[in-house]
């Protein structure tokens, strides 16, 4: 019994010695001391994280492409429509050659003269898959043999009128003639302005100039400063010219001259 107890004590002593050696090699403190030090230490500060708004990669890439200006193509190959269709089919040109499936039609060529509507989102691959005929849109190619078979519309169509190429449509006219005409012919897709564009309404905070407490007439005058045509059109509408009996107005049911143009409110 005594011998067994001595062996057990010796075994525990050896374990304690090994534990102390490991603690010394690991850098110092015994486990209880290390735990106490860890509990008393302040947590490491977390670096501040700045929130960034998510943006669609395809949309951002399309915005950058829309700002690019490509060189004007002076000379194009003259060939009949059927000849071009057959030649493109023989070359095997198709959807697999499309490098950009999405475009934002927002050319600075058009923006130089007008900015009434927002850009058009054009799904290139979707149109190509449905039409199955690249020649319908890419109806000409540069005469230069080294040029791509299909180039951007803005390579051949740029300003509304070029004295050196009076036969070329401007970029805006080319877009409208090609897109709207195809939509009407196939009875697919939008054909009106707001069907393709969002109206580009400017920030009126920078445009409207009024005193701190304006009178109603001052507000009207300020609106008419830019919208003269809209004001003239409004004076011809039923909203302004309405005349006739009004059963909802006391003692006016038989007066045909009562209305916006005579005795009603807003007649200024």
LINUR-V568716 format. One line per field, one symbol per residue. phi: phi as a letter, one per 40 degrees, with the letter a starting at -180 (. if undefined). A space follows every 50 residues. Layout:
phi->???
This chain:
phi->.ccccccccccccccccccccccccchhccdcccccccccccccccccbc cbccbcdcccccccccccbcccccbbccacccccdccccccgcacccccb cbbbcaccccccbaacbccccbcccccccccfacccbccbbdcccccccb bcdccbbbccabdcbcccccccccdcccccccccccfbgcbbdccbbccc ccccccbcbbccbccdccccccccdbbccccccccbccdccdbicbccbc gbcbcccciccbbccgcb
